[in-house]
Amino acid sequence: MTLPPDFRGNALVVHGHSVLYEVSQGHADARTGTQCTAATRFQIASVSKQFTAAAIMLLVERGAVALDHEVSRWIRGCPPTWRGITVHHLLTHTSGLGHWEDFPALDLTAWLPPDEVLKTFHQSAPKFPAGADWYYSSPAYVLLAHIVEQAGGEPYRRFLGRHIFEPLDLRDTFAGSPGDRSGRSDRSDRSELATGYAGTTVAPSFELDAVGMGAGDIWSTTGDLLRWDQALATDGLLGSESRRLLFTSHAPTGFEGQLDAYGYGWQLGRIAGHAVRCHSGDNAGFKAFNAWFPDLSAYVIVLANNQETDPYALTLRLTEAHLTNPTTP
């Protein structure tokens, strides 16, 4: 199959060790005429939550964090209405905390001191008691990133670099806003970075160092995301119990017949009839989808720098064309 002519980004389909489909299409930056290549790095938006969950599980394995720890153990100033919210609830979107639209005073494109971000979250009461329902919450993952900092003893992006990106040789992956920083161990310069677009207009980037930390702050490539998925099929990063918990259906999402359950940082369900572990991503100017089909040993990864892109629809088409009906042109 061919991607729509207005698609701007990269797509990759792998079965086992064979690349079935790989394409780079359109401009990484239309202002300079720079084309997308396999080395182009995109904001992966909420696909970042997979890494946040893995960071928490690394700390659980060390005994530094427990899944039943209340958030107030790690985050100062939690309001009384947060009593009973645990790390498990944050990971599974069952905390009752809201999503970005529930915090209208928060500008997703502007930097705020981390303490001010947390105070903004404190001002909104949970929508339901912890564990009583499911409601997707990026702020919950910002809180998880703060827990990683507290329990891990170092800045969140450095923890990811030292304990996930470097061990897995994810050389083109980093967290936070691009640019040289003292002590950064990753390649976080501006080379090979896609610019996000809304149609033909450059989209203002989300703030990734405080507001988006842990929720949608990672830049990566299709190749690095493939290595990431493959690493979670082995004990190379996490032990078997941690990986089991990542991919256990902890809460129903209400999306019956498709991605109807949530694990720890992973959406679970079926795409084109196949069991899938995945996550979508939606930042200003960027869309992403990372899908792992464990029964097929197959992967479909879509990264785009145009916010009009529907990454789920493209993932479905690529799955049907190359994994379900591989003879389809």
Secondary structure, DSSP 8 states (H G I E B T S, - for coil): ----TT--EEEEEEETTEEEEEEEESEEETTTTEE--TT-BEE-GGGGHHHHHHHHHHHHHHTS--TT-BGGGTSTT--GGGTT-BHHHHHHT-S----GGG-TT--TTS---HHHHHHHHHTS--SS-TTSS----HHHHHHHHHHHHHHHTS-HHHHHIIIIITTTT-TT-EESS-S--TT--S--SSTTB---EETTEE-----TTTTSTTTS-EEE-HHHHHHHHHHTTTTSSS-HHHHHHHTS--EE-S-TTSS-EE-SS-EEEEETTEEEEEEEEEETTEEEEEEEETTTTEEEEEEESBTT--HHHHHHHHHIIIIISTT--
